Amino acid sequence: MNFKNVMSIKENIHHIKALLPEHVTLVAVSKTKPVEDLLEAYQAGQRIFGENKIQEMVSKYETMPKDIQWHMIGHVQKNKVKYMAPFVSLIHGVDNFKLLEEINKQAQNNHRTIDCLIQIKIATEDSKFGMTPSDATSLLQSDEFSKLKNIRITGLMGMATFTEYENQIKAEFTYLKTVFDKFKIQNSEFKILSMGMSGDYPLAITCGSTMIRIGSSIFGNRNYS
């Protein structure tokens, strides 16, 4: 669904939020979009924005109001964590221990605790990142992980295969929800299941998502020029 052609950013946000259950959080994915578009979303009441490039997020953070929560939703390069560590609210795509170590180190340097989600690979595409559930379990139960005091794992994130086959997407989301429920039994901090984007978020919510990442249905198509 793309309402941008007929509705404003404000109307798109109000339309989507009106359809969301109370327990589902909307992350407005603002990558490639100018600050003017973000401000329109902000004026419509949106306070959570997702970026997939750290430099772009830092630049927007410096310009935008300071009551915004910034979510890093893209693949994270270790050497750039330091730039977002002073302000980032949630890092969605954590898929290895070395990255967690770096986030912990930079959080410590900034006297903060940074919330993170473990990315589980549920898609069939090689281009999608993520850990297996067994690797994630081993990580969370390891002595090395227990020494990281400046991060908090608050849930899981996953990206479904880019396909028109709804049954496949549903199977992947349902699988991730099952994995999430198992982790939740062992981890009281697990509250967030981040899955669902513009093309599949209604299905993701039906399958148990508590956080959706919506870009084009709010802002229109990406600007990759």
Secondary structure, DSSP 8 states (H G I E B T S, - for coil): ---TTTS-HHHHHHHHHHHS-TT-EEEEE-TT--HHHHHHHHHTT--EEEES-HHHHHHHHHHS-TT-EEEE-S---GGGHHHHTTT--EEEEE-SHHHHHHHHHHHHHTT--EEEEEEB--SS-TTS--B-HHHHHHHHTSHHHHT--SEEEEEEE----S-S-HHHHHHHHHHHHHHHHHHHHH-TT--EEE---TTTHHHHHHTT-SEEEESHHHH-S----
